[in-house]
Amino acid sequence: MVGRKRAPASSRRAEWWRLRQRWRMIGVFEIDPEHEFYQLTTTIKEGMQHVIQTCVDGEPQDTLTEEHFNAVETQTHSGFEVQTFAGPVFAKLRSQLDITAEEYMNSLCLSGHYLQFISNSKSKADFFVTNDKRFFLKTQSRREIRFLLSNLQAYTKHLEKYPHSLMVRFFGVHKIVIPNQLEKYFIVMQSIFYPDERINIRYDVKGCEVGRWTNPDTKGKQIIKVLKDNNFEGQHIILGQEKPWFVEQVKQDATFLRELNVLDYSLLLACQPLHQDELEGKHSLADIVIRATKSLELDASPTESHPPTVPLLGKSQVVPNCPEGGSGSTGAWAGEGGEEIPLQEIELTPMETRSDSVLQDFKEHHHRLLPNCKNSIHVIDGPDKRYFVGIIDIFTVYNWKKKIENLWKSVRFPGRAFSTVRPTKYCSRFCQWIHDHSK
């Protein structure tokens, strides 16, 4: 019997590339010249290139003033204009996550057509995603933009206090105007699910039950179904030693939103299994040092004129073995083979060290060792799975309309948990759901 001939290596690689491209495009499609949003997105791309170039040419702002938060810059182009709000503030937010202006421009302006996200979301906003899927663009109402800008100082202060916060990161607020055609406000934000090549299931969690079930059947369509609270029942977010940090950080973020009188926000959640090399890599000393450096650089205060000289943990401390490579507490430092590593053997540069007072803040604020990946803020590695998590949709204020909706739903769904409740109750219930569904 003659054996079947194997396809040439080049042919196999081409087939694998085609399969990856098909998988990459599940749930999205390119906004090509035939698409209804082609003019809008190409105009946005052109305008954003000039906006970001201004950041490249300008001096970075170490200290933000009231003037920076109130800044409005208008750039006029052929056939349209772009307004940029609080540009220096968002430029600094990007730099804090080590996103350079050039990197930002490449993603938003130079790398192919935007993609339209296809999901079961009921939002009336238009969602676009950059071709590399790293950043989302979302149209917003004038009211929502005003709310964000009026609370921008509070938002940035929260992120300074909790630099590893799970809150979605906003990177720009703009308005595009095409005379006699349209006026659109839009925001640019980091995609929580990046990179998404290995993600196969996604959830949107609010901590309630009414209307919180989605039929997972896609009926053969290339659509991403975002599941909800009731779909998640009987499951847990298994984080091991990361759980205390995760639960506490959700509590701090939800408390911040409660103080803004906000409700109806969600925790976006997705997971993927860790490969064997990723599991092994988490325990290596080199990986731990990289993660520690990343965490400390993010935690560095831009207002500190003199870098602290004390390491993150006391020099005399020896941290016990951490079999899961977790990082929710000081038990995250372990060498290969389970060997304990005295921290004085880990060399940190002055920029990566901390004073005693900052060290105390670090412990109190439940900071963690970030994973060594591009989207580290929204990625948490458990014992066996990598989780993508982030809090989104923070623009719904508990106003008189929501109070009337609360009364109606109280009659319509007596004794059941629905989303339109007072921010205090929403916050408490949201945090309780996270606590009960985490291990």
N, C-alpha and C positions, 0 to 999 in steps of 0.2 A: 504493500500500500504506500502510495506516494504521499508524504506529509504536505500539509498546506504551507505554502510559502508565506513568510511574514512580510508585512508591508514595510517598505523602506522607512528608516528612522525619520527622514524629513516628512514623509507622508503622515506618520503617526503624530509628529509634532504639529503639523497643520490641522489634523483632525482634533487634537486636544485644544488647540487655540480656538477653533470654531465652536467647540463645546463650551469653553470658558466664556466666549463672547455671547453665546445664547443664554447661558446662565446669568451673565452680568446684566443682560437686558430684561430679565424677568421683572415685571412690575413697573417698568419704565419704557418710554420710547423717545427717540430723538425728535426734537422740534426742528424739523427740516423746512425748506421754503414753502411746502404745501400746508404747513400747520397754521392754525388760526393765531397762535402766539408767536409766530416767527418774527414779525416786525417788532413786537414788544421786546422779545428776548435779545434780538440783535442790537436794538437800540440800547438796552440795558448794558450789554457787553461793551459796546463802544463807549458809552458814558462812564462805566466803571473803570475802564482802562485809564481815562484821564484823571478820574478821582484818585485812583491808587497811585498813579504816577506822581501826584502831588505829595503823597506820603513818602514816596521814595526820595523826592527832591528836598522835602522839608526836614527840619530838625525834629527828632523825637522829643516828646514832652515827658520829662521826669516827674514834674509836679503839675497836677491838674488844678486849674482855677475855675472860678464861676464862669469866666469868659469862655473857657473851653467847653463847658457843659451847655452853654447857650449858643454856641457857634452855629451859624448857618452859612454855608458857602454855595453859591450858584455858579454853575459853569454852563455857558451857552454854546451850543454846537449847531451844525447845519440841520435845521428842521426840528430840533428838540433842545431841551435844557434839563440839567440834573441838579437837584438840590441835595446837599449832604448836611446832615444834622450831627452836631457834636463829634465831628470827624476825629479830633485829637484824642478823644476819650476812647473811641472804638479802636483806633490805631494802637493805643496802649494796651487794651484788652487783648488784641491779637498778639502783640509782642510778649505779653506775659505767658502765652502758651507757645512761645518760640515759633510763631508763624511770621515769616518775613514778608515785607511788601511784595517782593518779587515772587515768592511762593504763592501768595494770595492772588496776585495778578495772573499768574500762569493758570491757576485753577479757574478763576472767574472769567477770564478774558481770552485766553489763548488756546485752551484745550478742547476744541470741538464744540458741537452744538450742545446747548442745554438739554436736559432730559425732563420730561414731564412724568411726575410720580403718579402711578395708578394704584389706588388703594380703595378701601371701603370707608374712608373718612367722610363724615357728613359736613365737614367744614366748607364754607362758601369761598374761602380764599383760594387763590391760585398758588400751587406749589411748583417750583422748579428746582432742579438739582444740577449742580455742575457736572460736566461730562465725566469727571473722575469720582463723582458721588461724595465729595468731601464736604461741600457746603450746600445748604438749602437757601433758596430765596422764596420768600412768602409775601404775597400782597397783604396789606393790612388797611383797616379803616383809619380815618383821621383820628377818631376817638382813641383807638388802640395806640397809635403813634404818640399822641399827646400823653397818654398814661405812661408809656415807657419812658419818654423823655423827662417827664416831670418826676419820675422816680429813679432816674438814672444814677444820681449820686448815691441814693440808698443801695441800689443794686451793686455799684462798684465797691462801696464800703463793705457790703456783705461778702463779696468775693475776696476782698483784701483780708477780712477776718477769717474766712474759710476758703483758702485758695484751692482746696480740693472739693469744693462744693459740687453737687450733682446738677445744679441749675444749668439749663441750656445757656450756651455762650452766644451772645449777640455780637456781631462783628461790624455792623453797619446799619444805619437808617437813612433811607434816601427817598426822593420823590422824582419821578420821571414825568415830564410834561411834553406832549406833542400837541402843538397849538391846534385847536378846533377838532381834536381827536380824543385825547385821553389825558387824565392825570391819575397817576398811580403812586401810592406810597408802598414801599417794600422794605423788608428787613433781610439782612444776610445773617445766617447763624450756622453754627457748626452742626454737621450731621452726627447724631448720636450713634447711628448704626454704620460706622466707618472703621475699617473696611467691611463690606457686607458679603463678600464672596462665599463665606461658609455659614452664614446665618440662614437657618431654615424655618424659624418660627419667631413671631414678634407679638408682643402684648402691649396694650394701652390700659393702665390700671388707675382707677380713681378711688377704690376702696368702698364701692357701693354695689347694689345688686340690680336695681331697676334699669332695664335697657342695656345691661352689661353682658350680653352674650352675642357672639357672632358665629354664624354657620361657617365652619372652616372649609367647606367644599367650594372650590374655585370653578367647578363645572368645566374644567379643561382650559379655562382662560388664563392667560399670562398676567395675573393680577396678584399683588401681595395682599393677603388677608391679614389685617392686624386684629388679633383676638383680644378679648377683654377679661374682666375680673372673673366672671363665672366660668369662662373657659379654663381658667387657671386653678380652679378648685381641686384639692387633693394633691397639688404640687407644691414645691418649695424652691426658693432661691437658696441653693446650698453653697455657702461661702466659707464655712469653717471659722477660722480665726478672724476673718474679715467681717463677720456679722456685727459685732459690737460697734465697729466704726461705721458701717453702712447704716444701721438703724439710727444711730445718733446723728449722722449727717443728714439723713432724710428728715429727722425731727427738727434740726436747726434750719434747714431750707424751708420746710413747711411753716415753721414759726415765723420766719421772715415774711412769707406770703400772707399769713394770717394778719400780721401787723399792717400790711398794705390793704387789708380788707378784700383779699382776693380769694376766690374759690374756683372749683371746676378744673384745676390743673391736673395733670396726669404724670404718672411715672411710665416712661417708655422702657420696655424691657425686651431683651433678646438674648439668646445664648448660643454657644457652639461648643462642641467638645474640644478639649485641648489635645493636640497631637502628642505622641510620646516624647518627641524631642523638646516640645514646649514644657512638658511636665518635668523632664530632666533638667532643662535649662533654668527653671525657676530656683533650683537648689544651688546653682553655681555661684561662687563668690563674685565672679566678674559681673554676672547679671544683677546681683544684689547691690553692688557698688553703683552700677549704672542707674538702677531704680532709685537708690538713695540720692544720687546726684540730681536726677530729674526732679524728685520731690522737693529737695532743698532749694533748687534754683527757682522752682515755681513759687515756693514759700517765701523767697527773699523779698524783703520790703524795699520798694524802689525809693523810699524816702530816707533810708539809712545811709548817711554819708560815710560812716565808718563801719566796715564789715565786722561782725562779732568774731570772736576768736575761740569760742568754746564749741566742741562738737555737739551734734544733735543729742547724743546720749552721753552720760558721764563717762570719763575715760576709764574709770575703774570697773565699769560694768562689763560683765560677760553675759551675753544673751543666750538663753537656752535654745536647744535645737528646735527648729520649726519644721516638722516633716512635710507640711503642705506648702512651704514657701510663701505663706500668707504674710500680711503686713498690717493687720489691724492694730497691733500693739507692738511693744518692744520685742516680742518673741519672733521677730521676722528674720533675725540674722542667724544664718547657719551655713557652715561650709559643706563641701561635698563629703559624703560618707557620714554625715551627722556630726561632724567635728564642731565643737564650740569655738567661736572666733572672738577673742578679746577685741573690743572696738578700737583700742589704741593702735591696732595693726592696720586699720583701714584709714588710709591717708585721704584727707579732705583738704581742698584748697581753702583759703580764707573766705571766698564767696560762698562756700558751701557749709559754713559753720554757723553756730548760733550762740547768743548770749544766754545767761541763765533765765532771764525773764521771758525771752522768746521761746526757750526750751519749754518753760512752763505752759506758755500759750499753745505750743505744739501739742503737748499732751492733753491739755484741756479741750482742744478743738478737734481731737480725734483725727489728726492727719495720718497719712499712710504712705507706704512706699508705692509709688506709681509703677504700673507695668511699663516695660520698655517697648512702647508702640506710639504711633503718631497721635492716636486719639485717647491718650492715657487717662484724661479726666473722666471719661465716660466708660472706662473699661475696668472691671474687677475680676480677678482670677480667683475662682474657688478651687477646691481640691481637684476636681475633674473637668470643670467647665469654665469657659470664659463668658462673662456676662457683660452686656452693653446696657447701661442704665442712664437715665437722664430725666429731669423734671421739665416739662414743657407746658405750653398754653397757660401763660400767667397773666393774661390781660382781662379776665372776667371779674369785674368788681361787683360786690354785693350791694346793688342800688335798689331803687324802689321797684323796678321791673322784676328783679330777682326775688324780692320779698313777696310780690304778688304771685310769682311762679311757685315760690315755696308754699304759700297757702293753698294754692290749687293742687299741688302734688300731695300735700298732706291729706287732702280729702280723697284724692284719686288713688293714692297708694298708702293707706293707713298701716302703720307698723312696719313699713318696708324702708330700706335704705336707698334714697335717691340722691342725685348729685347736688341739687339746688337747695343747700342749707346754709346756715350762718357760717362764716369763715372759721369761727372757733370750733364748731362741731365738725366741719369738713376737715380741718387740720388734725384734730384728735382721731377721727375715724381713719383718715389716710395713714397716719403714723401707726395706728394699731394694726391695720391690714399688713403693712410692711413688716412689722414685728412678728405677727402671727405666721406669715408666709416665708420667713427667713430661717435658715438653720446654719 
